[in-house]
Amino acid sequence: MTVTVPAGGPQEALLRRVIAYFAVNGVGDTSLRTLAAEIGTSHRMLIYHFGSREGLLTAMVEAVWRAQQELLESLLQEAVDDPYDGAWRFWVRLADDRAFAPLFFEMSAAAMQGHAWASALRTWITVWTDRLGSFFEGVGHPPAQARTQARMAMAMTRGVLFELALTGDRATADATMAAFLDSTRPTSRAGDAPQRR
């Protein structure tokens, strides 16, 4: 089940507050009444906009993933001369957002545990594999290799993001991602590794 929230309306504004709260505090078993009190709305308003706690959490998963997809597309479109620069800037944005990793990994754990509200993550894995496969094919990898590179990129990004969230060691995380991206260039060239800001 997917719950797509129209952009620009009160429902989206409310969902942004929900995501900001859960990013800092975690989802856990937070009730709608507790959530409503914490974000300055009413239980009735959450029910009106999302139908149920499950509907709200489903909308959150959809919104978080869609925002990441739109960010990647935007950064890649801006990096016309070197798509790898767009990929690097995407990593920087992920790493800068300290609240993203805990929420992402909590949503992932919920999907692994079979919670219906997080099940869309399985679909998004396929979407991202396809998109990153297109990226690697576009920079010169053969189609079959491009899909493998896509899965490697997702696994590497998740792993480095996980370690960064636990240790806070940004320098090591950045160096690891820069080296990985450089290693995936069809023809690796000295000095091509993205530079940290």
JOBELUR-V830405 format. One record per residue. N is the residue number from 0. OMEGA is omega as a letter, one per 20 degrees, with the letter a starting at -180 (999 if undefined). Layout:
n:N omega:OMEGA
n:N omega:OMEGA
//
This chain:
n:0 omega:r
n:1 omega:r
n:2 omega:a
n:3 omega:a
n:4 omega:r
n:5 omega:a
n:6 omega:r
n:7 omega:a
n:8 omega:a
n:9 omega:r
n:10 omega:r
n:11 omega:r
n:12 omega:r
n:13 omega:a
n:14 omega:r
n:15 omega:r
n:16 omega:r
n:17 omega:a
n:18 omega:r
n:19 omega:r
n:20 omega:a
n:21 omega:r
n:22 omega:a
n:23 omega:a
n:24 omega:a
n:25 omega:a
n:26 omega:a
n:27 omega:r
n:28 omega:a
n:29 omega:r
n:30 omega:r
n:31 omega:r
n:32 omega:r
n:33 omega:r
n:34 omega:a
n:35 omega:a
n:36 omega:a
n:37 omega:a
n:38 omega:r
n:39 omega:r
n:40 omega:a
n:41 omega:r
n:42 omega:a
n:43 omega:a
n:44 omega:r
n:45 omega:r
n:46 omega:a
n:47 omega:a
n:48 omega:a
n:49 omega:r
n:50 omega:a
n:51 omega:r
n:52 omega:r
n:53 omega:r
n:54 omega:r
n:55 omega:a
n:56 omega:r
n:57 omega:r
n:58 omega:r
n:59 omega:r
n:60 omega:r
n:61 omega:a
n:62 omega:a
n:63 omega:a
n:64 omega:r
n:65 omega:r
n:66 omega:r
n:67 omega:r
n:68 omega:a
n:69 omega:r
n:70 omega:r
n:71 omega:a
n:72 omega:a
n:73 omega:a
n:74 omega:r
n:75 omega:r
n:76 omega:r
n:77 omega:a
n:78 omega:a
n:79 omega:a
n:80 omega:a
n:81 omega:a
n:82 omega:r
n:83 omega:r
n:84 omega:r
n:85 omega:r
n:86 omega:r
n:87 omega:a
n:88 omega:r
n:89 omega:r
n:90 omega:a
n:91 omega:r
n:92 omega:r
n:93 omega:a
n:94 omega:r
n:95 omega:a
n:96 omega:a
n:97 omega:a
n:98 omega:a
n:99 omega:a
n:100 omega:r
n:101 omega:r
n:102 omega:r
n:103 omega:a
n:104 omega:r
n:105 omega:r
n:106 omega:r
n:107 omega:r
n:108 omega:r
n:109 omega:r
n:110 omega:r
n:111 omega:a
n:112 omega:r
n:113 omega:r
n:114 omega:a
n:115 omega:a
n:116 omega:a
n:117 omega:a
n:118 omega:r
n:119 omega:r
n:120 omega:r
n:121 omega:r
n:122 omega:a
n:123 omega:r
n:124 omega:r
n:125 omega:r
n:126 omega:a
n:127 omega:r
n:128 omega:r
n:129 omega:a
n:130 omega:r
n:131 omega:r
n:132 omega:r
n:133 omega:r
n:134 omega:a
n:135 omega:r
n:136 omega:a
n:137 omega:r
n:138 omega:r
n:139 omega:r
n:140 omega:r
n:141 omega:a
n:142 omega:a
n:143 omega:r
n:144 omega:a
n:145 omega:a
n:146 omega:r
n:147 omega:r
n:148 omega:r
n:149 omega:r
n:150 omega:r
n:151 omega:a
n:152 omega:r
n:153 omega:a
n:154 omega:r
n:155 omega:a
n:156 omega:r
n:157 omega:a
n:158 omega:a
n:159 omega:r
n:160 omega:r
n:161 omega:a
n:162 omega:r
n:163 omega:a
n:164 omega:a
n:165 omega:a
n:166 omega:a
n:167 omega:a
n:168 omega:a
n:169 omega:a
n:170 omega:r
n:171 omega:r
n:172 omega:r
n:173 omega:a
n:174 omega:r
n:175 omega:a
n:176 omega:r
n:177 omega:r
n:178 omega:r
n:179 omega:a
n:180 omega:r
n:181 omega:a
n:182 omega:a
n:183 omega:r
n:184 omega:a
n:185 omega:r
n:186 omega:a
n:187 omega:a
n:188 omega:r
n:189 omega:r
n:190 omega:a
n:191 omega:a
n:192 omega:r
n:193 omega:r
n:194 omega:r
n:195 omega:a
n:196 omega:999
//
